[in-house]
């Protein structure tokens, strides 16, 4: 990191600019707060406040306060799927058993391109639902509704349908 000695344009004191990319003109914030440039900015409704704690504007987002936004709760949230938490379903024991049975039935090979693990080659396999998970909740864990695909083929299948 390059360090440069500079001179404050307000008080004339020499200071070290530790970050060469930032073009500092003042030796400290205290020095800056006593300048006419700061006072003029404040009179125009600037963002800076005097003191150790700086608030950048009056509005603080609800997320920064640790509160959820009321317009994003429940069915108002764009990720809302009718109360079903998909990530919990995909980590459930029932899903894992279904996935393993589909892989075993298809002999751990991709049903589109025939890729499989072995001979120094590793393939990431995915269990694909033939009838969509969201539209057919009763067919989610039926083994005949599953298909073993490699990651590449799985992405191709989903991109066909615009997902």
Secondary structure, DSSP 8 states (H G I E B T S, - for coil): ---EEEE-TTT--EEEES-TTS---SS-HHHHHTSHHHHHHHHTT-S--SSSS--SSS---TTTTT---GGGSGGGSTT--TT--HHHHHTSHHHHHHHHHHHHHTTTB-TTT--BSBTTB---EEEEESS-TTT-GGGTT-GGGEEEEEHHHHHHHHHHTT-
